[in-house]
Amino acid sequence: GRGEANNLRRYSLRKTGDYKNAQGFYLKALKLNPKHKGANEYLGELYLEMNDLAKAEERLTVLKGACGDCEEYDDLADEIEDYKQEHGLS
C-alpha cells in the first residue's frame, strides 16, 4: 500500500544520508501516531547513525510501551546492542 511506499522512500532517504529529511518524515508520522512501530524503529536506527544513543534508547522505550516484545522492538534493541559493542559502551 501507500504506507509501504512511504516507508521505502524514508528508508532510502536514510540510506543516502539525508538524515534531516528522513527525520522530518518520521517525526511527522509519529505526530499522527506516536506509537507507530515502524516509524519508531526507523527513527531509533536513524539516531544511531547520527550517533545519538540517548534518543535511540528513547524510541526503544516508546516501542516497549507500544508493542512490548514485537519485531520492531527486537530489531531496534539489537541495533542498539550492536552500536554499544562497536563503540565500547556495553
Jmol script that loads the backbone (N, CA, C; Angstrom):
load data "model"
ATOM      1  N   GLY A   1       0.805  -1.203   0.000  1.00  0.00           N
ATOM      2  CA  GLY A   1       0.000   0.000   0.000  1.00  0.00           C
ATOM      3  C   GLY A   1       0.845   1.262   0.000  1.00  0.00           C
ATOM      4  N   ARG A   2       0.177   2.378   0.173  1.00  0.00           N
ATOM      5  CA  ARG A   2       0.891   3.669   0.150  1.00  0.00           C
ATOM      6  C   ARG A   2       1.842   3.808   1.325  1.00  0.00           C
ATOM      7  N   GLY A   3       1.410   3.285   2.463  1.00  0.00           N
ATOM      8  CA  GLY A   3       2.264   3.346   3.651  1.00  0.00           C
ATOM      9  C   GLY A   3       3.608   2.696   3.415  1.00  0.00           C
ATOM     10  N   GLU A   4       3.564   1.527   2.760  1.00  0.00           N
ATOM     11  CA  GLU A   4       4.810   0.814   2.470  1.00  0.00           C
ATOM     12  C   GLU A   4       5.709   1.621   1.545  1.00  0.00           C
ATOM     13  N   ALA A   5       5.119   2.225   0.529  1.00  0.00           N
ATOM     14  CA  ALA A   5       5.903   3.035  -0.413  1.00  0.00           C
ATOM     15  C   ALA A   5       6.569   4.194   0.331  1.00  0.00           C
ATOM     16  N   ASN A   6       5.803   4.819   1.223  1.00  0.00           N
ATOM     17  CA  ASN A   6       6.355   5.907   2.021  1.00  0.00           C
ATOM     18  C   ASN A   6       7.497   5.422   2.899  1.00  0.00           C
ATOM     19  N   ASN A   7       7.301   4.266   3.530  1.00  0.00           N
ATOM     20  CA  ASN A   7       8.356   3.717   4.377  1.00  0.00           C
ATOM     21  C   ASN A   7       9.610   3.435   3.571  1.00  0.00           C
ATOM     22  N   LEU A   8       9.403   2.906   2.354  1.00  0.00           N
ATOM     23  CA  LEU A   8      10.525   2.595   1.488  1.00  0.00           C
ATOM     24  C   LEU A   8      11.281   3.867   1.126  1.00  0.00           C
ATOM     25  N   ARG A   9      10.527   4.919   0.823  1.00  0.00           N
ATOM     26  CA  ARG A   9      11.155   6.184   0.463  1.00  0.00           C
ATOM     27  C   ARG A   9      11.953   6.735   1.651  1.00  0.00           C
ATOM     28  N   ARG A  10      11.371   6.644   2.816  1.00  0.00           N
ATOM     29  CA  ARG A  10      12.076   7.124   4.008  1.00  0.00           C
ATOM     30  C   ARG A  10      13.334   6.294   4.256  1.00  0.00           C
ATOM     31  N   TYR A  11      13.195   4.980   4.061  1.00  0.00           N
ATOM     32  CA  TYR A  11      14.330   4.092   4.269  1.00  0.00           C
ATOM     33  C   TYR A  11      15.469   4.465   3.327  1.00  0.00           C
ATOM     34  N   SER A  12      15.134   4.711   2.041  1.00  0.00           N
ATOM     35  CA  SER A  12      16.180   5.046   1.085  1.00  0.00           C
ATOM     36  C   SER A  12      16.776   6.418   1.388  1.00  0.00           C
ATOM     37  N   LEU A  13      15.960   7.340   1.885  1.00  0.00           N
ATOM     38  CA  LEU A  13      16.478   8.647   2.308  1.00  0.00           C
ATOM     39  C   LEU A  13      17.531   8.452   3.390  1.00  0.00           C
ATOM     40  N   ARG A  14      17.191   7.574   4.330  1.00  0.00           N
ATOM     41  CA  ARG A  14      18.094   7.329   5.444  1.00  0.00           C
ATOM     42  C   ARG A  14      19.403   6.734   4.935  1.00  0.00           C
ATOM     43  N   LYS A  15      19.289   5.816   3.994  1.00  0.00           N
ATOM     44  CA  LYS A  15      20.476   5.145   3.487  1.00  0.00           C
ATOM     45  C   LYS A  15      21.325   6.059   2.603  1.00  0.00           C
ATOM     46  N   THR A  16      20.743   7.106   2.042  1.00  0.00           N
ATOM     47  CA  THR A  16      21.545   8.016   1.232  1.00  0.00           C
ATOM     48  C   THR A  16      22.126   9.141   2.085  1.00  0.00           C
ATOM     49  N   GLY A  17      21.860   9.102   3.375  1.00  0.00           N
ATOM     50  CA  GLY A  17      22.477  10.054   4.285  1.00  0.00           C
ATOM     51  C   GLY A  17      21.728  11.362   4.432  1.00  0.00           C
ATOM     52  N   ASP A  18      20.515  11.443   3.896  1.00  0.00           N
ATOM     53  CA  ASP A  18      19.743  12.669   4.055  1.00  0.00           C
ATOM     54  C   ASP A  18      18.972  12.596   5.374  1.00  0.00           C
ATOM     55  N   TYR A  19      19.718  12.680   6.458  1.00  0.00           N
ATOM     56  CA  TYR A  19      19.143  12.459   7.779  1.00  0.00           C
ATOM     57  C   TYR A  19      18.040  13.444   8.127  1.00  0.00           C
ATOM     58  N   LYS A  20      18.291  14.706   7.813  1.00  0.00           N
ATOM     59  CA  LYS A  20      17.339  15.743   8.216  1.00  0.00           C
ATOM     60  C   LYS A  20      15.964  15.492   7.590  1.00  0.00           C
ATOM     61  N   ASN A  21      15.978  15.160   6.295  1.00  0.00           N
ATOM     62  CA  ASN A  21      14.750  14.869   5.594  1.00  0.00           C
ATOM     63  C   ASN A  21      14.051  13.633   6.152  1.00  0.00           C
ATOM     64  N   ALA A  22      14.811  12.572   6.341  1.00  0.00           N
ATOM     65  CA  ALA A  22      14.259  11.322   6.863  1.00  0.00           C
ATOM     66  C   ALA A  22      13.690  11.554   8.260  1.00  0.00           C
ATOM     67  N   GLN A  23      14.428  12.281   9.080  1.00  0.00           N
ATOM     68  CA  GLN A  23      13.987  12.554  10.442  1.00  0.00           C
ATOM     69  C   GLN A  23      12.654  13.305  10.436  1.00  0.00           C
ATOM     70  N   GLY A  24      12.538  14.268   9.539  1.00  0.00           N
ATOM     71  CA  GLY A  24      11.295  15.026   9.415  1.00  0.00           C
ATOM     72  C   GLY A  24      10.114  14.128   9.084  1.00  0.00           C
ATOM     73  N   PHE A  25      10.321  13.186   8.171  1.00  0.00           N
ATOM     74  CA  PHE A  25       9.262  12.236   7.803  1.00  0.00           C
ATOM     75  C   PHE A  25       8.835  11.411   9.010  1.00  0.00           C
ATOM     76  N   TYR A  26       9.813  10.868   9.724  1.00  0.00           N
ATOM     77  CA  TYR A  26       9.489  10.001  10.865  1.00  0.00           C
ATOM     78  C   TYR A  26       8.757  10.788  11.941  1.00  0.00           C
ATOM     79  N   LEU A  27       9.234  12.001  12.223  1.00  0.00           N
ATOM     80  CA  LEU A  27       8.608  12.814  13.269  1.00  0.00           C
ATOM     81  C   LEU A  27       7.174  13.164  12.889  1.00  0.00           C
ATOM     82  N   LYS A  28       6.954  13.402  11.587  1.00  0.00           N
ATOM     83  CA  LYS A  28       5.604  13.699  11.114  1.00  0.00           C
ATOM     84  C   LYS A  28       4.701  12.474  11.305  1.00  0.00           C
ATOM     85  N   ALA A  29       5.234  11.304  10.970  1.00  0.00           N
ATOM     86  CA  ALA A  29       4.473  10.055  11.145  1.00  0.00           C
ATOM     87  C   ALA A  29       4.130   9.850  12.621  1.00  0.00           C
ATOM     88  N   LEU A  30       5.063  10.185  13.502  1.00  0.00           N
ATOM     89  CA  LEU A  30       4.835   9.975  14.936  1.00  0.00           C
ATOM     90  C   LEU A  30       3.853  10.989  15.515  1.00  0.00           C
ATOM     91  N   LYS A  31       3.774  12.155  14.876  1.00  0.00           N
ATOM     92  CA  LYS A  31       2.782  13.133  15.312  1.00  0.00           C
ATOM     93  C   LYS A  31       1.382  12.582  15.074  1.00  0.00           C
ATOM     94  N   LEU A  32       1.213  11.928  13.917  1.00  0.00           N
ATOM     95  CA  LEU A  32      -0.074  11.328  13.574  1.00  0.00           C
ATOM     96  C   LEU A  32      -0.357  10.108  14.447  1.00  0.00           C
ATOM     97  N   ASN A  33       0.683   9.336  14.723  1.00  0.00           N
ATOM     98  CA  ASN A  33       0.516   8.129  15.520  1.00  0.00           C
ATOM     99  C   ASN A  33       1.797   7.893  16.321  1.00  0.00           C
ATOM    100  N   PRO A  34       1.843   8.400  17.579  1.00  0.00           N
ATOM    101  CA  PRO A  34       3.062   8.319  18.388  1.00  0.00           C
ATOM    102  C   PRO A  34       3.560   6.885  18.601  1.00  0.00           C
ATOM    103  N   LYS A  35       2.649   5.914  18.457  1.00  0.00           N
ATOM    104  CA  LYS A  35       3.063   4.537  18.703  1.00  0.00           C
ATOM    105  C   LYS A  35       3.328   3.753  17.419  1.00  0.00           C
ATOM    106  N   HIS A  36       3.468   4.471  16.305  1.00  0.00           N
ATOM    107  CA  HIS A  36       3.746   3.808  15.025  1.00  0.00           C
ATOM    108  C   HIS A  36       5.031   2.997  15.150  1.00  0.00           C
ATOM    109  N   LYS A  37       4.902   1.684  15.015  1.00  0.00           N
ATOM    110  CA  LYS A  37       6.047   0.810  15.287  1.00  0.00           C
ATOM    111  C   LYS A  37       7.196   1.044  14.310  1.00  0.00           C
ATOM    112  N   GLY A  38       6.868   1.074  13.007  1.00  0.00           N
ATOM    113  CA  GLY A  38       7.921   1.251  12.009  1.00  0.00           C
ATOM    114  C   GLY A  38       8.645   2.575  12.153  1.00  0.00           C
ATOM    115  N   ALA A  39       7.883   3.635  12.340  1.00  0.00           N
ATOM    116  CA  ALA A  39       8.498   4.967  12.452  1.00  0.00           C
ATOM    117  C   ALA A  39       9.393   5.047  13.679  1.00  0.00           C
ATOM    118  N   ASN A  40       8.958   4.467  14.787  1.00  0.00           N
ATOM    119  CA  ASN A  40       9.791   4.471  15.993  1.00  0.00           C
ATOM    120  C   ASN A  40      11.078   3.674  15.789  1.00  0.00           C
ATOM    121  N   GLU A  41      10.937   2.518  15.143  1.00  0.00           N
ATOM    122  CA  GLU A  41      12.128   1.693  14.891  1.00  0.00           C
ATOM    123  C   GLU A  41      13.105   2.422  13.983  1.00  0.00           C
ATOM    124  N   TYR A  42      12.595   2.947  12.848  1.00  0.00           N
ATOM    125  CA  TYR A  42      13.487   3.601  11.886  1.00  0.00           C
ATOM    126  C   TYR A  42      14.106   4.869  12.470  1.00  0.00           C
ATOM    127  N   LEU A  43      13.325   5.605  13.239  1.00  0.00           N
ATOM    128  CA  LEU A  43      13.852   6.829  13.845  1.00  0.00           C
ATOM    129  C   LEU A  43      14.966   6.463  14.832  1.00  0.00           C
ATOM    130  N   GLY A  44      14.730   5.405  15.594  1.00  0.00           N
ATOM    131  CA  GLY A  44      15.773   4.935  16.517  1.00  0.00           C
ATOM    132  C   GLY A  44      17.051   4.581  15.781  1.00  0.00           C
ATOM    133  N   GLU A  45      16.913   3.869  14.657  1.00  0.00           N
ATOM    134  CA  GLU A  45      18.085   3.489  13.870  1.00  0.00           C
ATOM    135  C   GLU A  45      18.758   4.719  13.269  1.00  0.00           C
ATOM    136  N   LEU A  46      17.934   5.671  12.859  1.00  0.00           N
ATOM    137  CA  LEU A  46      18.468   6.917  12.313  1.00  0.00           C
ATOM    138  C   LEU A  46      19.302   7.639  13.378  1.00  0.00           C
ATOM    139  N   TYR A  47      18.777   7.693  14.605  1.00  0.00           N
ATOM    140  CA  TYR A  47      19.529   8.346  15.688  1.00  0.00           C
ATOM    141  C   TYR A  47      20.868   7.647  15.922  1.00  0.00           C
ATOM    142  N   LEU A  48      20.887   6.316  15.806  1.00  0.00           N
ATOM    143  CA  LEU A  48      22.159   5.602  15.971  1.00  0.00           C
ATOM    144  C   LEU A  48      23.137   6.026  14.881  1.00  0.00           C
ATOM    145  N   GLU A  49      22.641   6.146  13.650  1.00  0.00           N
ATOM    146  CA  GLU A  49      23.505   6.572  12.553  1.00  0.00           C
ATOM    147  C   GLU A  49      24.017   7.988  12.781  1.00  0.00           C
ATOM    148  N   MET A  50      23.244   8.772  13.527  1.00  0.00           N
ATOM    149  CA  MET A  50      23.650  10.144  13.845  1.00  0.00           C
ATOM    150  C   MET A  50      24.426  10.194  15.169  1.00  0.00           C
ATOM    151  N   ASN A  51      24.749   9.015  15.690  1.00  0.00           N
ATOM    152  CA  ASN A  51      25.483   8.882  16.954  1.00  0.00           C
ATOM    153  C   ASN A  51      24.768   9.518  18.137  1.00  0.00           C
ATOM    154  N   ASP A  52      23.453   9.376  18.165  1.00  0.00           N
ATOM    155  CA  ASP A  52      22.663   9.889  19.277  1.00  0.00           C
ATOM    156  C   ASP A  52      21.996   8.710  19.996  1.00  0.00           C
ATOM    157  N   LEU A  53      22.785   8.045  20.825  1.00  0.00           N
ATOM    158  CA  LEU A  53      22.331   6.836  21.510  1.00  0.00           C
ATOM    159  C   LEU A  53      21.156   7.114  22.436  1.00  0.00           C
ATOM    160  N   ALA A  54      21.206   8.241  23.155  1.00  0.00           N
ATOM    161  CA  ALA A  54      20.143   8.561  24.118  1.00  0.00           C
ATOM    162  C   ALA A  54      18.783   8.638  23.429  1.00  0.00           C
ATOM    163  N   LYS A  55      18.744   9.297  22.269  1.00  0.00           N
ATOM    164  CA  LYS A  55      17.474   9.424  21.548  1.00  0.00           C
ATOM    165  C   LYS A  55      17.018   8.080  20.981  1.00  0.00           C
ATOM    166  N   ALA A  56      17.965   7.269  20.551  1.00  0.00           N
ATOM    167  CA  ALA A  56      17.624   5.928  20.049  1.00  0.00           C
ATOM    168  C   ALA A  56      16.983   5.122  21.177  1.00  0.00           C
ATOM    169  N   GLU A  57      17.538   5.233  22.371  1.00  0.00           N
ATOM    170  CA  GLU A  57      17.004   4.479  23.510  1.00  0.00           C
ATOM    171  C   GLU A  57      15.623   4.985  23.914  1.00  0.00           C
ATOM    172  N   GLU A  58      15.370   6.280  23.709  1.00  0.00           N
ATOM    173  CA  GLU A  58      14.017   6.817  23.956  1.00  0.00           C
ATOM    174  C   GLU A  58      13.004   6.133  23.040  1.00  0.00           C
ATOM    175  N   ARG A  59      13.367   5.957  21.759  1.00  0.00           N
ATOM    176  CA  ARG A  59      12.469   5.291  20.801  1.00  0.00           C
ATOM    177  C   ARG A  59      12.220   3.849  21.228  1.00  0.00           C
ATOM    178  N   LEU A  60      13.263   3.198  21.765  1.00  0.00           N
ATOM    179  CA  LEU A  60      13.128   1.815  22.224  1.00  0.00           C
ATOM    180  C   LEU A  60      12.124   1.742  23.369  1.00  0.00           C
ATOM    181  N   THR A  61      12.186   2.712  24.269  1.00  0.00           N
ATOM    182  CA  THR A  61      11.249   2.771  25.390  1.00  0.00           C
ATOM    183  C   THR A  61       9.815   2.943  24.893  1.00  0.00           C
ATOM    184  N   VAL A  62       9.646   3.813  23.888  1.00  0.00           N
ATOM    185  CA  VAL A  62       8.313   4.014  23.308  1.00  0.00           C
ATOM    186  C   VAL A  62       7.804   2.710  22.699  1.00  0.00           C
ATOM    187  N   LEU A  63       8.688   2.016  21.973  1.00  0.00           N
ATOM    188  CA  LEU A  63       8.292   0.744  21.353  1.00  0.00           C
ATOM    189  C   LEU A  63       7.908  -0.280  22.405  1.00  0.00           C
ATOM    190  N   LYS A  64       8.634  -0.310  23.505  1.00  0.00           N
ATOM    191  CA  LYS A  64       8.316  -1.268  24.571  1.00  0.00           C
ATOM    192  C   LYS A  64       6.894  -1.005  25.072  1.00  0.00           C
ATOM    193  N   GLY A  65       6.557   0.275  25.228  1.00  0.00           N
ATOM    194  CA  GLY A  65       5.212   0.629  25.664  1.00  0.00           C
ATOM    195  C   GLY A  65       4.161   0.377  24.592  1.00  0.00           C
ATOM    196  N   ALA A  66       4.558   0.535  23.328  1.00  0.00           N
ATOM    197  CA  ALA A  66       3.604   0.409  22.227  1.00  0.00           C
ATOM    198  C   ALA A  66       3.279  -1.037  21.904  1.00  0.00           C
ATOM    199  N   CYS A  67       4.300  -1.884  21.953  1.00  0.00           N
ATOM    200  CA  CYS A  67       4.047  -3.251  21.473  1.00  0.00           C
ATOM    201  C   CYS A  67       4.799  -4.320  22.240  1.00  0.00           C
ATOM    202  N   GLY A  68       5.428  -3.950  23.355  1.00  0.00           N
ATOM    203  CA  GLY A  68       6.105  -4.964  24.157  1.00  0.00           C
ATOM    204  C   GLY A  68       7.272  -5.585  23.420  1.00  0.00           C
ATOM    205  N   ASP A  69       7.150  -6.871  23.128  1.00  0.00           N
ATOM    206  CA  ASP A  69       8.261  -7.596  22.521  1.00  0.00           C
ATOM    207  C   ASP A  69       8.065  -7.842  21.037  1.00  0.00           C
ATOM    208  N   CYS A  70       7.590  -6.821  20.322  1.00  0.00           N
ATOM    209  CA  CYS A  70       7.320  -7.000  18.896  1.00  0.00           C
ATOM    210  C   CYS A  70       8.624  -7.002  18.100  1.00  0.00           C
ATOM    211  N   GLU A  71       8.499  -7.340  16.826  1.00  0.00           N
ATOM    212  CA  GLU A  71       9.654  -7.435  15.943  1.00  0.00           C
ATOM    213  C   GLU A  71      10.417  -6.109  15.869  1.00  0.00           C
ATOM    214  N   GLU A  72       9.673  -4.994  15.796  1.00  0.00           N
ATOM    215  CA  GLU A  72      10.319  -3.678  15.702  1.00  0.00           C
ATOM    216  C   GLU A  72      11.148  -3.386  16.952  1.00  0.00           C
ATOM    217  N   TYR A  73      10.581  -3.757  18.115  1.00  0.00           N
ATOM    218  CA  TYR A  73      11.315  -3.570  19.371  1.00  0.00           C
ATOM    219  C   TYR A  73      12.598  -4.400  19.356  1.00  0.00           C
ATOM    220  N   ASP A  74      12.459  -5.679  18.985  1.00  0.00           N
ATOM    221  CA  ASP A  74      13.623  -6.576  18.962  1.00  0.00           C
ATOM    222  C   ASP A  74      14.691  -6.075  18.002  1.00  0.00           C
ATOM    223  N   ASP A  75      14.255  -5.615  16.817  1.00  0.00           N
ATOM    224  CA  ASP A  75      15.209  -5.133  15.814  1.00  0.00           C
ATOM    225  C   ASP A  75      15.993  -3.933  16.334  1.00  0.00           C
ATOM    226  N   LEU A  76      15.271  -2.980  16.915  1.00  0.00           N
ATOM    227  CA  LEU A  76      15.944  -1.778  17.413  1.00  0.00           C
ATOM    228  C   LEU A  76      16.840  -2.119  18.601  1.00  0.00           C
ATOM    229  N   ALA A  77      16.357  -3.008  19.468  1.00  0.00           N
ATOM    230  CA  ALA A  77      17.167  -3.430  20.617  1.00  0.00           C
ATOM    231  C   ALA A  77      18.486  -4.047  20.131  1.00  0.00           C
ATOM    232  N   ASP A  78      18.409  -4.879  19.081  1.00  0.00           N
ATOM    233  CA  ASP A  78      19.620  -5.492  18.509  1.00  0.00           C
ATOM    234  C   ASP A  78      20.554  -4.436  17.946  1.00  0.00           C
ATOM    235  N   GLU A  79      19.980  -3.474  17.221  1.00  0.00           N
ATOM    236  CA  GLU A  79      20.793  -2.402  16.624  1.00  0.00           C
ATOM    237  C   GLU A  79      21.515  -1.611  17.718  1.00  0.00           C
ATOM    238  N   ILE A  80      20.797  -1.317  18.797  1.00  0.00           N
ATOM    239  CA  ILE A  80      21.384  -0.553  19.909  1.00  0.00           C
ATOM    240  C   ILE A  80      22.503  -1.361  20.561  1.00  0.00           C
ATOM    241  N   GLU A  81      22.279  -2.657  20.730  1.00  0.00           N
ATOM    242  CA  GLU A  81      23.292  -3.536  21.317  1.00  0.00           C
ATOM    243  C   GLU A  81      24.546  -3.553  20.440  1.00  0.00           C
ATOM    244  N   ASP A  82      24.358  -3.682  19.129  1.00  0.00           N
ATOM    245  CA  ASP A  82      25.490  -3.675  18.190  1.00  0.00           C
ATOM    246  C   ASP A  82      26.244  -2.350  18.269  1.00  0.00           C
ATOM    247  N   TYR A  83      25.479  -1.264  18.307  1.00  0.00           N
ATOM    248  CA  TYR A  83      26.067   0.078  18.383  1.00  0.00           C
ATOM    249  C   TYR A  83      26.938   0.195  19.633  1.00  0.00           C
ATOM    250  N   LYS A  84      26.399  -0.266  20.759  1.00  0.00           N
ATOM    251  CA  LYS A  84      27.142  -0.167  22.022  1.00  0.00           C
ATOM    252  C   LYS A  84      28.429  -0.989  21.961  1.00  0.00           C
ATOM    253  N   GLN A  85      28.339  -2.164  21.354  1.00  0.00           N
ATOM    254  CA  GLN A  85      29.549  -3.009  21.243  1.00  0.00           C
ATOM    255  C   GLN A  85      30.580  -2.343  20.341  1.00  0.00           C
ATOM    256  N   GLU A  86      30.124  -1.828  19.216  1.00  0.00           N
ATOM    257  CA  GLU A  86      31.038  -1.162  18.277  1.00  0.00           C
ATOM    258  C   GLU A  86      31.744   0.026  18.921  1.00  0.00           C
ATOM    259  N   HIS A  87      31.034   0.711  19.825  1.00  0.00           N
ATOM    260  CA  HIS A  87      31.591   1.917  20.445  1.00  0.00           C
ATOM    261  C   HIS A  87      32.099   1.674  21.860  1.00  0.00           C
ATOM    262  N   GLY A  88      32.238   0.390  22.206  1.00  0.00           N
ATOM    263  CA  GLY A  88      32.778   0.024  23.506  1.00  0.00           C
ATOM    264  C   GLY A  88      31.944   0.520  24.691  1.00  0.00           C
ATOM    265  N   LEU A  89      30.613   0.494  24.534  1.00  0.00           N
ATOM    266  CA  LEU A  89      29.736   1.039  25.572  1.00  0.00           C
ATOM    267  C   LEU A  89      28.991  -0.038  26.362  1.00  0.00           C
ATOM    268  N   SER A  90      29.137  -1.316  25.950  1.00  0.00           N
ATOM    269  CA  SER A  90      28.352  -2.313  26.679  1.00  0.00           C
ATOM    270  C   SER A  90      29.213  -3.113  27.626  1.00  0.00           C
TER     271      SER A  90
END
end "model"
wireframe off; spacefill off
backbone 0.3
color backbone group
